[in-house]
């Protein structure tokens, strides 16, 4: 069946560091891929998405490219801020009703 | 932002009592979901709906039931609450199959 695997956290970085959170997937067909962010005490918010191979999703300085050849959708940001501290979830949506979720990666940014 | 509201936002209830959580969306989305979120378990799907009166079980459905009598409302009922159902519950909705979901703010439920 379909699945999403993302790197375990927590990931701890200093402010202005480069961020990569790895996400790989297994799916049949042509799923859409998403990154969500969850700030403390809040619900999940869509951060970015990509709907087909080689698409790049971007938002708030974050980027992720849909790589079908490596079945990956890694999240990157060139210079993180303390306000980026949150839990990040990778997910896919295929031709089924459901979203398939990664386990989430907690990101801690230190000043 | 998609209009999805959950009520109540916080609830404390006693073991053995029934509890109903409500999710209301104003986006006319066809699909709706109930998840629970627990430390170390990520998001786990409880039940979902693919239309009015059309629902199905997720991976952790035991002890829960749902109803969807209108497009905009999706109710989650804990038939007889247990301490293991203490959790944060999230509702989500989406318009079409291969699209993103939008989430409510969550309900923190404590069963004592």
Interface residues (C-beta under 8 A of the other chain):
Chain A: X31 X32 X34 X36 X42 X43 X44 X45 X46 X49 X51 X89 X93 X94 X95 X96 X97 X98 X99 X101 X102 X103 X104
Chain B: X31 X33 X42 X43 X45 X48 X50 X56 X58 X90 X92 X94 X97 X98 X99 X100 X101 X102 X103 X104 X105 X106
